[in-house]
Amino acid sequence: MNGASILETTDTQITDKVRDVLAATFNVDASEVSPELEFGDLPQWDSMGHMDVMMALEESFGFEINAETISDLTSIALIVEHVNRKK
């Protein structure tokens, strides 16, 4: 994450990074990606979009998201929580 280790990031930084990843993946303005956003809230966040987000998150944060977890990460809040557990 911009040269900083995931271990050195705050919740706000993680939330901002997740928001940026979703905005870039779905090609929307970051202002459309609120911390309360959930799967299906944007037309682009369908099952295919979800896989695109998971791959982008893996690349951005530098760790793999296992198949069992992917289907559970259905909101910004749950994604941030998962990233925090990986610290």
Stockholm file with secondary structure:
# STOCKHOLM 1.0

chainA/1-87         MNGASILETTDTQITDKVRDVLAATFNVDASEVSPELEFGDLPQWDSMGHMDVMMALEESFGFEINAETISDLTSIALIVEHVNRKK
#=GR chainA/1-87 SS CTTSCGGGCCHHHHHHHHHHHHHHHHTCCGGGCCTTCBTTSSTTCSHHHHHHHHHHHHHHHTSCCCHHHHTTCCBHHHHHHHHHHHC
#=GC SS_cons        CTTSCGGGCCHHHHHHHHHHHHHHHHTCCGGGCCTTCBTTSSTTCSHHHHHHHHHHHHHHHTSCCCHHHHTTCCBHHHHHHHHHHHC
//
